[in-house]
Structure formats: structure tokens, C-alpha cells
Amino acid sequence: MTGTPEGLDPVIHALPKLSICALLAAGPQWVEFRTVREATGLSDSMVSKHSRALEDAGYIEIRKGGIGRRPRTWFRMTPLGQARYSRHVAALHRLLQREPDRDTTPDA
């Protein structure tokens, strides 16, 4: 087995970011912060940190607002983020389906 599959995205590859992207990739709708936190099992600070990194990369949009007096934050995948996430998932599938090299002999 040689090389890294083309398409693995270092921005998305970290598990917290991958978890957020997986949730948001399910549709074009906005997803509330609380839903992301509960679905991913991440702490508030981890959701904030990793969502900011995804926003900085252009992979997600973040909208802040409120319902009544309570502040709220929502997330949505961008078209760029959707494309990069799909490419990353395809690269992971290729990686998992590769066969190991059989013609190597272990060192004695």
C-alpha cells in the first residue's frame, strides 16, 4: 500500500470537523448549534472552535441571531464545503477498499 488517496482533505479529516460536516451535509437547511452539539457529542467550545475553522475554510456558513431574548447560532454547509466533503468521503472509501501489497517480505 503506497501513497495517500487523492481527495483527503486535511481541513475536514479531524474527527470533530468530520462529524460536523457529516451532519450538515445531510441537507441545505440551517442546523442549530444545540443540534450540532448533541448530535456530535462535542462540547460547546469544541463546536465553536471547529465550526470557526470550517467557516474560515469556506466550508460552512454561520448565522447568528436570536429567538426571543435568547441568542442562537445556526450552521449550513456551503456548496464548496459539500463538494469537499463528498470528495473526502470518496477518498476514505477508496482508502478502506485498497488491498495491501502482497509482494513484500517482512524483515527477518
N, CA, C and O atoms as a printed pandas DataFrame, in Angstrom:
     atom_number atom_name residue_name chain_id  residue_number  x_coord  y_coord  z_coord
0              1         N          MET        A               1    0.848   -1.152    0.000
1              2        CA          MET        A               1    0.000    0.000    0.000
2              3         C          MET        A               1    0.903    1.227    0.000
3              4         O          MET        A               1    1.716    1.401    0.908
4              5         N          THR        A               2    0.765    2.077   -1.013
5              6        CA          THR        A               2    1.615    3.250   -1.086
6              7         C          THR        A               2    0.787    4.489   -1.347
7              8         O          THR        A               2   -0.263    4.423   -1.985
8              9         N          GLY        A               3    1.266    5.627   -0.849
9             10        CA          GLY        A               3    0.624    6.902   -1.120
10            11         C          GLY        A               3   -0.652    7.135   -0.340
11            12         O          GLY        A               3   -1.228    6.225    0.256
12            13         N          THR        A               4   -1.066    8.379   -0.367
13            14        CA          THR        A               4   -2.306    8.795    0.270
14            15         C          THR        A               4   -3.341    9.017   -0.821
15            16         O          THR        A               4   -3.035    9.646   -1.834
16            17         N          PRO        A               5   -4.543    8.522   -0.643
17            18        CA          PRO        A               5   -5.559    8.704   -1.680
18            19         C          PRO        A               5   -5.806   10.186   -1.964
19            20         O          PRO        A               5   -5.907   11.005   -1.051
20            21         N          GLU        A               6   -5.900   10.502   -3.242
21            22        CA          GLU        A               6   -6.219   11.863   -3.641
22            23         C          GLU        A               6   -7.614   12.202   -3.134
23            24         O          GLU        A               6   -8.526   11.378   -3.207
24            25         N          GLY        A               7   -7.771   13.394   -2.630
25            26        CA          GLY        A               7   -9.084   13.837   -2.180
26            27         C          GLY        A               7   -9.241   13.934   -0.682
27            28         O          GLY        A               7  -10.196   14.548   -0.207
28            29         N          LEU        A               8   -8.322   13.338    0.089
29            30        CA          LEU        A               8   -8.418   13.508    1.541
30            31         C          LEU        A               8   -8.165   14.972    1.865
31            32         O          LEU        A               8   -7.178   15.552    1.412
32            33         N          ASP        A               9   -9.037   15.555    2.632
33            34        CA          ASP        A               9   -8.974   16.981    2.935
34            35         C          ASP        A               9   -8.496   17.181    4.365
35            36         O          ASP        A               9   -9.183   16.765    5.298
36            37         N          PRO        A              10   -7.338   17.807    4.566
37            38        CA          PRO        A              10   -6.821   17.980    5.923
38            39         C          PRO        A              10   -7.705   18.864    6.801
39            40         O          PRO        A              10   -7.672   18.741    8.025
40            41         N          VAL        A              11   -8.492   19.747    6.198
41            42        CA          VAL        A              11   -9.398   20.586    6.990
42            43         C          VAL        A              11  -10.505   19.734    7.591
43            44         O          VAL        A              11  -10.859   19.905    8.758
44            45         N          ILE        A              12  -11.047   18.823    6.805
45            46        CA          ILE        A              12  -12.189   18.007    7.235
46            47         C          ILE        A              12  -11.764   16.777    8.019
47            48         O          ILE        A              12  -12.545   16.263    8.820
48            49         N          HIS        A              13  -10.556   16.297    7.812
49            50        CA          HIS        A              13  -10.158   14.978    8.303
50            51         C          HIS        A              13  -10.226   14.808    9.824
51            52         O          HIS        A              13  -10.515   13.710   10.300
52            53         N          ALA        A              14   -9.971   15.860   10.588
53            54        CA          ALA        A              14  -10.050   15.742   12.054
54            55         C          ALA        A              14  -11.477   15.348   12.443
55            56         O          ALA        A              14  -12.446   15.900   11.921
56            57         N          LEU        A              15  -11.595   14.398   13.352
57            58        CA          LEU        A              15  -12.899   13.826   13.695
58            59         C          LEU        A              15  -13.960   14.864   14.082
59            60         O          LEU        A              15  -15.095   14.740   13.622
60            61         N          PRO        A              16  -13.657   15.877   14.899
61            62        CA          PRO        A              16  -14.713   16.848   15.215
62            63         C          PRO        A              16  -15.257   17.557   13.970
63            64         O          PRO        A              16  -16.467   17.737   13.833
64            65         N          LYS        A              17  -14.364   17.957   13.072
65            66        CA          LYS        A              17  -14.807   18.637   11.851
66            67         C          LYS        A              17  -15.546   17.669   10.931
67            68         O          LYS        A              17  -16.547   18.038   10.316
68            69         N          LEU        A              18  -15.064   16.452   10.836
69            70        CA          LEU        A              18  -15.734   15.436   10.020
70            71         C          LEU        A              18  -17.146   15.180   10.551
71            72         O          LEU        A              18  -18.083   15.027    9.767
72            73         N          SER        A              19  -17.301   15.132   11.858
73            74        CA          SER        A              19  -18.621   14.916   12.470
74            75         C          SER        A              19  -19.572   16.062   12.155
75            76         O          SER        A              19  -20.740   15.836   11.837
76            77         N          ILE        A              20  -19.077   17.284   12.243
77            78        CA          ILE        A              20  -19.906   18.453   11.931
78            79         C          ILE        A              20  -20.302   18.428   10.458
79            80         O          ILE        A              20  -21.466   18.642   10.122
80            81         N          CYS        A              21  -19.341   18.167    9.586
81            82        CA          CYS        A              21  -19.628   18.121    8.147
82            83         C          CYS        A              21  -20.623   17.020    7.807
83            84         O          CYS        A              21  -21.514   17.226    6.983
84            85         N          ALA        A              22  -20.483   15.867    8.424
85            86        CA          ALA        A              22  -21.400   14.756    8.150
86            87         C          ALA        A              22  -22.836   15.145    8.485
87            88         O          ALA        A              22  -23.764   14.806    7.751
88            89         N          LEU        A              23  -23.011   15.844    9.576
89            90        CA          LEU        A              23  -24.350   16.273    9.974
90            91         C          LEU        A              23  -24.894   17.322    9.003
91            92         O          LEU        A              23  -26.040   17.233    8.564
92            93         N          LEU        A              24  -24.073   18.306    8.676
93            94        CA          LEU        A              24  -24.536   19.399    7.821
94            95         C          LEU        A              24  -24.715   18.975    6.367
95            96         O          LEU        A              24  -25.518   19.566    5.645
96            97         N          ALA        A              25  -23.982   17.966    5.934
97            98        CA          ALA        A              25  -24.063   17.517    4.540
98            99         C          ALA        A              25  -25.399   16.858    4.216
99           100         O          ALA        A              25  -25.718   16.643    3.047
100          101         N          ALA        A              26  -26.171   16.541    5.237
101          102        CA          ALA        A              26  -27.448   15.854    5.026
102          103         C          ALA        A              26  -28.467   16.727    4.301
103          104         O          ALA        A              26  -29.447   16.207    3.766
104          105         N          GLY        A              27  -28.257   18.037    4.272
105          106        CA          GLY        A              27  -29.225   18.875    3.578
106          107         C          GLY        A              27  -28.848   20.333    3.589
107          108         O          GLY        A              27  -27.920   20.734    4.291
108          109         N          PRO        A              28  -29.567   21.139    2.812
109          110        CA          PRO        A              28  -29.236   22.556    2.693
110          111         C          PRO        A              28  -29.784   23.422    3.818
111          112         O          PRO        A              28  -29.514   24.622    3.861
112          113         N          GLN        A              29  -30.544   22.836    4.720
113          114        CA          GLN        A              29  -31.175   23.612    5.772
114          115         C          GLN        A              29  -30.163   24.048    6.838
115          116         O          GLN        A              29  -29.096   23.455    6.993
116          117         N          TRP        A              30  -30.532   25.083    7.549
117          118        CA          TRP        A              30  -29.723   25.556    8.669
118          119         C          TRP        A              30  -29.926   24.615    9.855
119          120         O          TRP        A              30  -31.039   24.154   10.108
120          121         N          VAL        A              31  -28.846   24.337   10.575
121          122        CA          VAL        A              31  -28.896   23.448   11.738
122          123         C          VAL        A              31  -28.444   24.251   12.949
123          124         O          VAL        A              31  -27.399   24.901   12.920
124          125         N          GLU        A              32  -29.239   24.201   14.011
125          126        CA          GLU        A              32  -28.940   24.979   15.208
126          127         C          GLU        A              32  -27.740   24.403   15.965
127          128         O          GLU        A              32  -27.498   23.196   15.962
128          129         N          PHE        A              33  -27.009   25.297   16.606
129          130        CA          PHE        A              33  -25.817   24.951   17.389
130          131         C          PHE        A              33  -26.106   23.787   18.333
131          132         O          PHE        A              33  -25.344   22.822   18.393
132          133         N          ARG        A              34  -27.192   23.883   19.057
133          134        CA          ARG        A              34  -27.535   22.846   20.037
134          135         C          ARG        A              34  -27.679   21.482   19.375
135          136         O          ARG        A              34  -27.234   20.475   19.927
136          137         N          THR        A              35  -28.291   21.440   18.211
137          138        CA          THR        A              35  -28.455   20.184   17.476
138          139         C          THR        A              35  -27.102   19.617   17.076
139          140         O          THR        A              35  -26.874   18.413   17.191
140          141         N          VAL        A              36  -26.202   20.481   16.605
141          142        CA          VAL        A              36  -24.851   20.039   16.237
142          143         C          VAL        A              36  -24.137   19.488   17.464
143          144         O          VAL        A              36  -23.524   18.423   17.409
144          145         N          ARG        A              37  -24.219   20.213   18.561
145          146        CA          ARG        A              37  -23.565   19.779   19.805
146          147         C          ARG        A              37  -24.088   18.415   20.250
147          148         O          ARG        A              37  -23.303   17.524   20.571
148          149         N          GLU        A              38  -25.393   18.252   20.270
149          150        CA          GLU        A              38  -25.979   16.997   20.742
150          151         C          GLU        A              38  -25.709   15.837   19.782
151          152         O          GLU        A              38  -25.433   14.721   20.223
152          153         N          ALA        A              39  -25.785   16.090   18.488
153          154        CA          ALA        A              39  -25.589   15.019   17.502
154          155         C          ALA        A              39  -24.142   14.557   17.425
155          156         O          ALA        A              39  -23.877   13.385   17.154
156          157         N          THR        A              40  -23.202   15.470   17.661
157          158        CA          THR        A              40  -21.784   15.117   17.555
158          159         C          THR        A              40  -21.172   14.708   18.886
159          160         O          THR        A              40  -20.131   14.050   18.913
160          161         N          GLY        A              41  -21.807   15.092   19.991
161          162        CA          GLY        A              41  -21.246   14.802   21.306
162          163         C          GLY        A              41  -20.092   15.718   21.679
163          164         O          GLY        A              41  -19.366   15.449   22.635
164          165         N          LEU        A              42  -19.922   16.798   20.928
165          166        CA          LEU        A              42  -18.846   17.749   21.208
166          167         C          LEU        A              42  -19.297   18.768   22.248
167          168         O          LEU        A              42  -20.490   19.042   22.384
168          169         N          SER        A              43  -18.348   19.320   22.971
169          170        CA          SER        A              43  -18.652   20.385   23.926
170          171         C          SER        A              43  -18.940   21.679   23.163
171          172         O          SER        A              43  -18.634   21.788   21.976
172          173         N          ASP        A              44  -19.526   22.652   23.849
173          174        CA          ASP        A              44  -19.793   23.950   23.232
174          175         C          ASP        A              44  -18.518   24.550   22.647
175          176         O          ASP        A              44  -18.516   25.035   21.516
176          177         N          SER        A              45  -17.436   24.515   23.422
177          178        CA          SER        A              45  -16.190   25.130   22.959
178          179         C          SER        A              45  -15.624   24.401   21.742
179          180         O          SER        A              45  -15.058   25.035   20.852
180          181         N          MET        A              46  -15.772   23.079   21.696
181          182        CA          MET        A              46  -15.278   22.320   20.543
182          183         C          MET        A              46  -16.114   22.611   19.293
183          184         O          MET        A              46  -15.564   22.748   18.200
184          185         N          VAL        A              47  -17.430   22.705   19.445
185          186        CA          VAL        A              47  -18.276   23.059   18.300
186          187         C          VAL        A              47  -17.883   24.441   17.791
187          188         O          VAL        A              47  -17.750   24.643   16.584
188          189         N          SER        A              48  -17.698   25.386   18.696
189          190        CA          SER        A              48  -17.316   26.746   18.301
190          191         C          SER        A              48  -15.979   26.767   17.582
191          192         O          SER        A              48  -15.853   27.363   16.512
192          193         N          LYS        A              49  -14.990   26.124   18.162
193          194        CA          LYS        A              49  -13.639   26.117   17.593
194          195         C          LYS        A              49  -13.625   25.499   16.197
195          196         O          LYS        A              49  -13.094   26.091   15.257
196          197         N          HIS        A              50  -14.204   24.319   16.063
197          198        CA          HIS        A              50  -14.132   23.609   14.792
198          199         C          HIS        A              50  -15.064   24.214   13.740
199          200         O          HIS        A              50  -14.757   24.173   12.549
200          201         N          SER        A              51  -16.184   24.767   14.162
201          202        CA          SER        A              51  -17.064   25.422   13.187
202          203         C          SER        A              51  -16.409   26.693   12.652
203          204         O          SER        A              51  -16.570   27.017   11.475
204          205         N          ARG        A              52  -15.680   27.411   13.489
205          206        CA          ARG        A              52  -14.959   28.599   13.010
206          207         C          ARG        A              52  -13.908   28.215   11.972
207          208         O          ARG        A              52  -13.753   28.900   10.961
208          209         N          ALA        A              53  -13.189   27.124   12.220
209          210        CA          ALA        A              53  -12.177   26.667   11.256
210          211         C          ALA        A              53  -12.831   26.275    9.933
211          212         O          ALA        A              53  -12.299   26.575    8.864
212          213         N          LEU        A              54  -13.973   25.612   10.003
213          214        CA          LEU        A              54  -14.694   25.241    8.782
214          215         C          LEU        A              54  -15.222   26.477    8.057
215          216         O          LEU        A              54  -15.222   26.527    6.827
216          217         N          GLU        A              55  -15.667   27.467    8.814
217          218        CA          GLU        A              55  -16.124   28.720    8.207
218          219         C          GLU        A              55  -14.949   29.449    7.551
219          220         O          GLU        A              55  -15.077   29.955    6.436
220          221         N          ASP        A              56  -13.816   29.505    8.232
221          222        CA          ASP        A              56  -12.628   30.162    7.673
222          223         C          ASP        A              56  -12.191   29.516    6.361
223          224         O          ASP        A              56  -11.678   30.196    5.472
224          225         N          ALA        A              57  -12.393   28.210    6.240
225          226        CA          ALA        A              57  -12.039   27.489    5.014
226          227         C          ALA        A              57  -13.108   27.654    3.926
227          228         O          ALA        A              57  -12.903   27.242    2.784
228          229         N          GLY        A              58  -14.240   28.254    4.283
229          230        CA          GLY        A              58  -15.323   28.437    3.322
230          231         C          GLY        A              58  -16.230   27.232    3.180
231          232         O          GLY        A              58  -17.012   27.154    2.233
232          233         N          TYR        A              59  -16.137   26.281    4.120
233          234        CA          TYR        A              59  -16.893   25.033    4.026
234          235         C          TYR        A              59  -18.283   25.129    4.648
235          236         O          TYR        A              59  -19.191   24.401    4.248
236          237         N          ILE        A              60  -18.456   26.017    5.619
237          238        CA          ILE        A              60  -19.775   26.205    6.224
238          239         C          ILE        A              60  -20.056   27.695    6.370
239          240         O          ILE        A              60  -19.144   28.522    6.359
240          241         N          GLU        A              61  -21.334   28.016    6.505
241          242        CA          GLU        A              61  -21.772   29.367    6.842
242          243         C          GLU        A              61  -22.262   29.335    8.281
243          244         O          GLU        A              61  -22.813   28.334    8.739
244          245         N          ILE        A              62  -22.060   30.429    8.981
245          246        CA          ILE        A              62  -22.550   30.559   10.352
246          247         C          ILE        A              62  -23.446   31.788   10.402
247          248         O          ILE        A              62  -23.063   32.870    9.955
248          249         N          ARG        A              63  -24.630   31.610   10.945
249          250        CA          ARG        A              63  -25.575   32.714   11.113
250          251         C          ARG        A              63  -25.877   32.853   12.598
251          252         O          ARG        A              63  -26.169   31.874   13.285
252          253         N          LYS        A              64  -25.801   34.074   13.071
253          254        CA          LYS        A              64  -26.137   34.342   14.470
254          255         C          LYS        A              64  -27.393   35.200   14.503
255          256         O          LYS        A              64  -27.588   36.087   13.671
256          257         N          GLY        A              65  -28.225   34.915   15.472
257          258        CA          GLY        A              65  -29.468   35.654   15.614
258          259         C          GLY        A              65  -30.062   35.341   16.968
259          260         O          GLY        A              65  -29.343   35.024   17.916
260          261         N          GLY        A              66  -31.348   35.428   17.053
261          262        CA          GLY        A              66  -31.987   35.138   18.315
262          263         C          GLY        A              66  -33.416   34.693   18.120
263          264         O          GLY        A              66  -34.049   34.958   17.098
264          265         N          ILE        A              67  -33.895   34.014   19.126
265          266        CA          ILE        A              67  -35.299   33.646   19.205
266          267         C          ILE        A              67  -35.756   34.214   20.538
267          268         O          ILE        A              67  -35.337   33.768   21.606
268          269         N          GLY        A              68  -36.627   35.213   20.445
269          270        CA          GLY        A              68  -36.979   35.927   21.666
270          271         C          GLY        A              68  -35.752   36.652   22.190
271          272         O          GLY        A              68  -35.094   37.389   21.455
272          273         N          ARG        A              69  -35.452   36.442   23.440
273          274        CA          ARG        A              69  -34.287   37.084   24.053
274          275         C          ARG        A              69  -33.048   36.200   24.033
275          276         O          ARG        A              69  -31.976   36.617   24.472
276          277         N          ARG        A              70  -33.193   35.002   23.533
277          278        CA          ARG        A              70  -32.073   34.056   23.564
278          279         C          ARG        A              70  -31.270   34.103   22.266
279          280         O          ARG        A              70  -31.828   33.978   21.176
280          281         N          PRO        A              71  -29.955   34.283   22.395
281          282        CA          PRO        A              71  -29.123   34.253   21.190
282          283         C          PRO        A              71  -29.035   32.824   20.644
283          284         O          PRO        A              71  -29.031   31.855   21.404
284          285         N          ARG        A              72  -28.967   32.712   19.333
285          286        CA          ARG        A              72  -28.876   31.411   18.683
286          287         C          ARG        A              72  -27.819   31.477   17.580
287          288         O          ARG        A              72  -27.531   32.538   17.026
288          289         N          THR        A              73  -27.256   30.310   17.285
289          290        CA          THR        A              73  -26.294   30.177   16.192
290          291         C          THR        A              73  -26.732   29.005   15.332
291          292         O          THR        A              73  -27.105   27.948   15.842
292          293         N          TRP        A              74  -26.683   29.206   14.001
293          294        CA          TRP        A              74  -27.034   28.163   13.058
294          295         C          TRP        A              74  -25.880   27.952   12.084
295          296         O          TRP        A              74  -25.089   28.859   11.824
296          297         N          PHE        A              75  -25.805   26.740   11.556
297          298        CA          PHE        A              75  -24.763   26.375   10.601
298          299         C          PHE        A              75  -25.405   25.786    9.349
299          300         O          PHE        A              75  -26.474   25.178    9.400
300          301         N          ARG        A              76  -24.714   25.988    8.216
301          302        CA          ARG        A              76  -25.149   25.371    6.961
302          303         C          ARG        A              76  -23.912   25.121    6.103
303          304         O          ARG        A              76  -22.996   25.943    6.068
304          305         N          MET        A              77  -23.892   23.994    5.419
305          306        CA          MET        A              77  -22.794   23.652    4.517
306          307         C          MET        A              77  -22.874   24.541    3.275
307          308         O          MET        A              77  -23.960   24.775    2.745
308          309         N          THR        A              78  -21.735   25.028    2.818
309          310        CA          THR        A              78  -21.676   25.787    1.568
310          311         C          THR        A              78  -21.534   24.810    0.395
311          312         O          THR        A              78  -21.216   23.640    0.608
312          313         N          PRO        A              79  -21.762   25.268   -0.825
313          314        CA          PRO        A              79  -21.515   24.386   -1.976
314          315         C          PRO        A              79  -20.061   23.895   -2.017
315          316         O          PRO        A              79  -19.812   22.735   -2.345
316          317         N          LEU        A              80  -19.107   24.765   -1.690
317          318        CA          LEU        A              80  -17.708   24.342   -1.631
318          319         C          LEU        A              80  -17.522   23.263   -0.573
319          320         O          LEU        A              80  -16.869   22.249   -0.820
320          321         N          GLY        A              81  -18.095   23.482    0.600
321          322        CA          GLY        A              81  -17.990   22.501    1.675
322          323         C          GLY        A              81  -18.608   21.169    1.295
323          324         O          GLY        A              81  -18.059   20.111    1.603
324          325         N          GLN        A              82  -19.749   21.223    0.626
325          326        CA          GLN        A              82  -20.419   19.991    0.188
326          327         C          GLN        A              82  -19.534   19.228   -0.793
327          328         O          GLN        A              82  -19.411   18.006   -0.708
328          329         N          ALA        A              83  -18.922   19.953   -1.721
329          330        CA          ALA        A              83  -18.052   19.309   -2.715
330          331         C          ALA        A              83  -16.821   18.701   -2.053
331          332         O          ALA        A              83  -16.439   17.571   -2.359
332          333         N          ARG        A              84  -16.205   19.450   -1.146
333          334        CA          ARG        A              84  -15.000   18.946   -0.481
334          335         C          ARG        A              84  -15.325   17.774    0.435
335          336         O          ARG        A              84  -14.547   16.823    0.525
336          337         N          TYR        A              85  -16.466   17.832    1.113
337          338        CA          TYR        A              85  -16.878   16.728    1.982
338          339         C          TYR        A              85  -17.127   15.469    1.146
339          340         O          TYR        A              85  -16.664   14.387    1.506
340          341         N          SER        A              86  -17.847   15.602    0.046
341          342        CA          SER        A              86  -18.124   14.446   -0.819
342          343         C          SER        A              86  -16.830   13.844   -1.347
343          344         O          SER        A              86  -16.682   12.623   -1.394
344          345         N          ARG        A              87  -15.899   14.695   -1.741
345          346        CA          ARG        A              87  -14.604   14.216   -2.238
346          347         C          ARG        A              87  -13.830   13.498   -1.130
347          348         O          ARG        A              87  -13.203   12.466   -1.371
348          349         N          HIS        A              88  -13.878   14.045    0.073
349          350        CA          HIS        A              88  -13.180   13.444    1.212
350          351         C          HIS        A              88  -13.760   12.061    1.532
351          352         O          HIS        A              88  -13.013   11.106    1.747
352          353         N          VAL        A              89  -15.074   11.960    1.561
353          354        CA          VAL        A              89  -15.729   10.676    1.847
354          355         C          VAL        A              89  -15.381    9.651    0.768
355          356         O          VAL        A              89  -15.126    8.487    1.079
356          357         N          ALA        A              90  -15.368   10.070   -0.488
357          358        CA          ALA        A              90  -14.995    9.153   -1.575
358          359         C          ALA        A              90  -13.551    8.678   -1.405
359          360         O          ALA        A              90  -13.252    7.508   -1.645
360          361         N          ALA        A              91  -12.662    9.574   -0.993
361          362        CA          ALA        A              91  -11.260    9.195   -0.765
362          363         C          ALA        A              91  -11.146    8.210    0.395
363          364         O          ALA        A              91  -10.344    7.277    0.340
364          365         N          LEU        A              92  -11.939    8.409    1.442
365          366        CA          LEU        A              92  -11.940    7.463    2.562
366          367         C          LEU        A              92  -12.411    6.085    2.101
367          368         O          LEU        A              92  -11.838    5.068    2.493
368          369         N          HIS        A              93  -13.446    6.050    1.276
369          370        CA          HIS        A              93  -13.930    4.765    0.740
370          371         C          HIS        A              93  -12.837    4.066   -0.060
371          372         O          HIS        A              93  -12.626    2.863    0.088
372          373         N          ARG        A              94  -12.140    4.825   -0.910
373          374        CA          ARG        A              94  -11.049    4.221   -1.692
374          375         C          ARG        A              94   -9.956    3.691   -0.777
375          376         O          ARG        A              94   -9.413    2.611   -1.012
376          377         N          LEU        A              95   -9.633    4.444    0.260
377          378        CA          LEU        A              95   -8.601    4.031    1.207
378          379         C          LEU        A              95   -8.991    2.732    1.909
379          380         O          LEU        A              95   -8.163    1.837    2.072
380          381         N          LEU        A              96  -10.237    2.633    2.318
381          382        CA          LEU        A              96  -10.703    1.450    3.042
382          383         C          LEU        A              96  -10.839    0.224    2.147
383          384         O          LEU        A              96  -10.830   -0.904    2.640
384          385         N          GLN        A              97  -10.962    0.428    0.855
385          386        CA          GLN        A              97  -11.135   -0.692   -0.065
386          387         C          GLN        A              97   -9.828   -1.171   -0.683
387          388         O          GLN        A              97   -9.820   -2.170   -1.403
388          389         N          ARG        A              98   -8.733   -0.484   -0.418
389          390        CA          ARG        A              98   -7.451   -0.899   -1.007
390          391         C          ARG        A              98   -6.965   -2.197   -0.384
391          392         O          ARG        A              98   -7.164   -2.465    0.800
392          393         N          GLU        A              99   -6.330   -2.978   -1.215
393          394        CA          GLU        A              99   -5.708   -4.226   -0.768
394          395         C          GLU        A              99   -4.257   -3.939   -0.395
395          396         O          GLU        A              99   -3.602   -3.132   -1.053
396          397         N          PRO        A             100   -3.751   -4.585    0.642
397          398        CA          PRO        A             100   -2.335   -4.394    0.984
398          399         C          PRO        A             100   -1.446   -5.034   -0.075
399          400         O          PRO        A             100   -1.850   -5.976   -0.757
400          401         N          ASP        A             101   -0.223   -4.508   -0.203
401          402        CA          ASP        A             101    0.754   -5.120   -1.106
402          403         C          ASP        A             101    1.082   -6.511   -0.583
403          404         O          ASP        A             101    1.387   -6.678    0.598
404          405         N          ARG        A             102    1.020   -7.498   -1.451
405          406        CA          ARG        A             102    1.270   -8.885   -1.050
406          407         C          ARG        A             102    2.680   -9.346   -1.411
407          408         O          ARG        A             102    3.097  -10.432   -1.008
408          409         N          ASP        A             103    3.413   -8.537   -2.160
409          410        CA          ASP        A             103    4.716   -8.980   -2.648
410          411         C          ASP        A             103    5.880   -8.518   -1.773
411          412         O          ASP        A             103    7.028   -8.558   -2.214
412          413         N          THR        A             104    5.613   -8.092   -0.572
413          414        CA          THR        A             104    6.692   -7.666    0.317
414          415         C          THR        A             104    6.993   -8.762    1.331
415          416         O          THR        A             104    6.099   -9.486    1.771
416          417         N          THR        A             105    8.232   -8.866    1.682
417          418        CA          THR        A             105    8.675   -9.857    2.658
418          419         C          THR        A             105    9.070   -9.122    3.927
419          420         O          THR        A             105    9.839   -8.163    3.866
420          421         N          PRO        A             106    8.562   -9.553    5.074
421          422        CA          PRO        A             106    8.940   -8.876    6.315
422          423         C          PRO        A             106   10.425   -9.069    6.597
423          424         O          PRO        A             106   11.016  -10.093    6.255
424          425         N          ASP        A             107   11.005   -8.067    7.225
425          426        CA          ASP        A             107   12.417   -8.166    7.618
426          427         C          ASP        A             107   12.581   -9.259    8.661
427          428         O          ASP        A             107   11.740   -9.430    9.544
428          429         N          ALA        A             108   13.666   -9.987    8.543
429          430        CA          ALA        A             108   13.920  -11.090    9.475
430          431         C          ALA        A             108   14.753  -10.640   10.641
431          432         O          ALA        A             108   15.063  -11.440   11.524
